[in-house]
Amino acid sequence: MLYIMRSIDLNADVGEGFGAYECGRDEDLMRYITSANVACGWHAGDPIVMRRTVECARRRGVRVGAHPGYPDLLGFGRRDMGVSPEEARQYVIYQVSALAGFAKASGVSLQHVKLHGAFYNTAMRDQDLSRAVADAIAEMDCGLIVAALPGSALIEAALRAGLKVAR
């Protein structure tokens, strides 16, 4: 009998507070997860929260991923913004780069990118948007893993761009 061992990644969205608003109990949650999608400041999060979240992940041994969203703080990134592929490309570069800076300053490497909310949902089906997102990620760091739904346009675009994927 052949036994195949697979590791399980317990993943959660974190760092979603901003300014005076706390959201979630990230410190407690980090005890139970192995990877974290850290909000990059547009749908939630801010520079202080991003740094604090990355530091917490480092202390707990949790792998860090970027969680970019649409520039929709009031709607928590849940509204489709109808952005062009070029806008999507630059949005991803901007947000992932910001988190990568905090990660580097904390001695942590980014592991993955998982889009947030409406940005994620649109990228699952829109091939042009998905291509722009995957190209942006590959341009920044071809070692980053793209997290998306199996069979989605984003998985296909990420594989074409030579990226690793997590379904």
Helices and strands as residue ranges (DSSP letters): E 11-14, H 26-29, E 35-39, H 47-60, E 63-67, H 85-105, E 110-113, H 117-125, H 127-140, E 145-147, H 153-160, E 164-166
